[in-house]
Amino acid sequence: KRKAKIQRKHITIFFSDIVGFSSLSEELEAEVLSNVLSSYLAEMSNVVAQFNGTIDKFIGDAIMVTFGDDSAISLGVKQDATACVSMAIAMGKRMRELQHTWAEMGIKKPLQIRMGINTGYCTVGTFGTSKHLDHTALGVHVNLASRLESAGQAEEILISHETWSLVKDTVLCKDRGHIKAKGFTHPV
């Protein structure tokens, strides 16, 4: 039996999902939906790889990516955060290109994603049971990245103050003000 290695790591966490995917799944035939989702996940995976992110998991149309979890490819907290934000920008650009392809397949409403990014100390390791183990990141900072994604508008990338403080010299950002995030006592 192998002993699971669990660590605290300062990482950047990314979440995205397709806006209105649930309603789309009711409108499209299962095969078309499956093709769209497969091509979307493949395209986004390619973008993740270009920026050396680690895909943590897919949850339907949602994607969770970490930067800094894999010590072999981490460039340090600041560079990892910058790579994550750059990846998100590239994903948005790729989505706009894919909209034309999907329009030709008969998908009238353009598919749009929203994204959330946060940086902080997380518990990283392998969790689960002897029958099903997953390597993942857990903690309040993972939850905040997920909440930021949920609070975003279509084609918007919401980043936390922690991430902004690391990328502000290289990425032009606009202050969105405070948002009330589920599970957080104070606005973020």
C-alpha positions in Angstrom: 0.0 0.0 0.0 1.3 3.4 -0.9 1.1 6.2 1.6 -0.6 9.3 0.2 1.6 12.4 0.2 -0.3 15.5 1.3 1.3 18.9 1.3 0.5 22.6 1.8 1.5 24.5 -1.4 1.1 28.1 -2.6 -0.7 27.6 -5.9 -2.9 29.3 -8.4 -6.3 27.7 -9.0 -8.4 28.2 -12.2 -12.1 27.2 -12.8 -14.1 27.7 -15.9 -17.5 26.6 -17.2 -19.7 27.2 -20.2 -22.4 29.7 -19.6 -25.9 28.1 -20.0 -24.5 24.6 -20.7 -27.4 23.0 -18.9 -30.0 24.6 -21.1 -27.9 23.8 -24.2 -27.9 20.1 -23.1 -31.7 20.1 -23.2 -31.7 21.6 -26.8 -29.1 19.4 -28.5 -29.1 15.8 -29.5 -26.9 13.7 -27.2 -24.4 12.9 -30.0 -24.1 16.6 -31.0 -23.7 17.6 -27.3 -21.1 14.9 -26.8 -19.1 16.1 -29.9 -19.2 19.7 -28.8 -18.2 18.9 -25.2 -15.4 16.6 -26.4 -14.0 19.1 -28.9 -14.3 21.9 -26.3 -12.4 19.9 -23.6 -9.7 18.8 -26.1 -9.2 22.4 -27.3 -9.0 23.8 -23.7 -6.7 21.0 -22.7 -4.3 22.1 -25.5 -4.3 25.6 -24.2 -3.6 24.4 -20.6 -0.7 22.4 -21.9 0.8 25.4 -23.8 0.9 27.3 -20.4 2.1 24.3 -18.3 -1.0 24.1 -16.2 -2.1 20.8 -14.6 -5.7 19.7 -15.3 -7.0 18.8 -11.9 -10.4 17.6 -13.2 -13.3 18.0 -15.6 -16.8 18.2 -14.0 -19.1 18.0 -17.0 -18.3 21.3 -18.9 -16.4 22.7 -15.9 -12.6 22.6 -15.8 -10.3 22.9 -12.8 -6.6 23.7 -13.5 -3.8 24.3 -11.0 -0.4 26.0 -11.4 2.3 25.4 -8.9 1.1 22.0 -7.8 3.6 20.1 -9.9 7.0 21.2 -8.6 8.7 19.9 -11.8 7.1 22.5 -13.9 6.4 25.3 -11.4 8.3 28.5 -12.1 7.5 30.1 -8.8 4.3 31.7 -7.4 4.4 34.9 -9.4 5.2 33.2 -12.7 2.6 30.5 -12.1 -0.1 33.1 -11.5 0.9 35.0 -14.6 0.9 31.8 -16.7 -2.6 31.0 -15.3 -4.0 34.4 -16.2 -2.3 34.2 -19.6 -3.9 30.8 -20.2 -7.3 32.2 -19.3 -6.9 35.0 -21.8 -5.8 32.4 -24.5 -8.8 30.2 -23.7 -11.2 33.1 -24.2 -9.5 33.8 -27.6 -9.7 30.2 -28.6 -13.4 30.0 -27.6 -14.2 33.0 -29.9 -12.5 31.1 -32.8 -14.4 27.9 -31.9 -17.8 29.7 -32.0 -17.6 29.9 -35.8 -16.9 26.1 -36.0 -19.9 25.3 -33.8 -22.1 27.8 -35.6 -21.5 25.7 -38.8 -22.6 22.6 -36.8 -25.9 24.4 -36.2 -25.4 25.7 -32.7 -27.0 29.1 -33.0 -26.2 30.6 -29.6 -22.5 31.1 -29.2 -20.9 29.1 -26.4 -19.2 31.4 -23.9 -17.1 30.6 -20.9 -16.6 32.4 -17.6 -13.5 31.9 -15.5 -12.3 32.4 -11.9 -8.7 32.5 -10.6 -7.3 32.6 -7.1 -3.9 32.2 -5.5 -3.2 30.9 -2.0 -2.0 28.1 0.2 -3.9 24.8 -0.4 -3.8 21.3 0.8 -2.6 19.3 -2.2 -2.4 15.5 -2.4 -4.2 12.2 -3.1 -7.6 11.8 -1.5 -10.3 9.2 -1.6 -10.7 5.6 -0.8 -8.7 2.5 -1.7 -11.1 2.0 -4.6 -11.0 5.5 -6.0 -8.1 8.0 -5.4 -7.8 11.5 -6.9 -4.9 13.9 -6.8 -6.4 17.3 -6.1 -6.2 20.6 -4.2 -8.5 21.4 -1.3 -9.2 24.4 0.8 -10.6 27.9 1.1 -8.6 29.2 -1.9 -9.9 26.5 -4.2 -13.4 27.4 -3.1 -12.8 31.1 -3.7 -11.6 30.4 -7.3 -14.8 28.4 -7.9 -17.0 31.2 -6.4 -15.2 33.8 -8.6 -15.9 31.7 -11.7 -19.6 31.4 -10.7 -19.8 35.2 -10.1 -18.4 36.0 -13.5 -20.2 37.1 -16.6 -19.9 35.4 -20.0 -16.3 35.8 -21.4 -15.1 37.4 -18.1 -12.1 36.3 -16.1 -12.5 37.2 -12.4 -9.3 37.1 -10.4 -8.8 37.6 -6.7 -6.9 40.4 -5.1 -4.1 37.8 -4.2 -3.7 36.8 -7.9 -4.0 40.5 -9.0 -1.1 41.5 -6.7 1.1 38.9 -8.5 0.1 39.7 -12.1 -0.6 43.5 -12.0 2.8 44.4 -13.5 2.2 42.3 -16.6 -1.6 42.0 -17.0 -4.0 44.9 -17.4 -6.9 44.5 -15.0 -10.1 46.4 -14.2 -11.3 46.6 -10.6 -14.7 44.8 -10.4 -15.2 45.9 -6.8 -16.4 43.6 -4.1 -18.5 40.5 -4.7 -20.5 38.4 -2.2 -19.2 34.9 -2.5 -21.2 32.0 -1.1 -19.5 30.5 1.9 -17.4 33.7 2.6 -18.4 35.9 5.5 -17.0 39.1 4.0 -17.3 40.3 0.4 -14.2 39.6 -1.7 
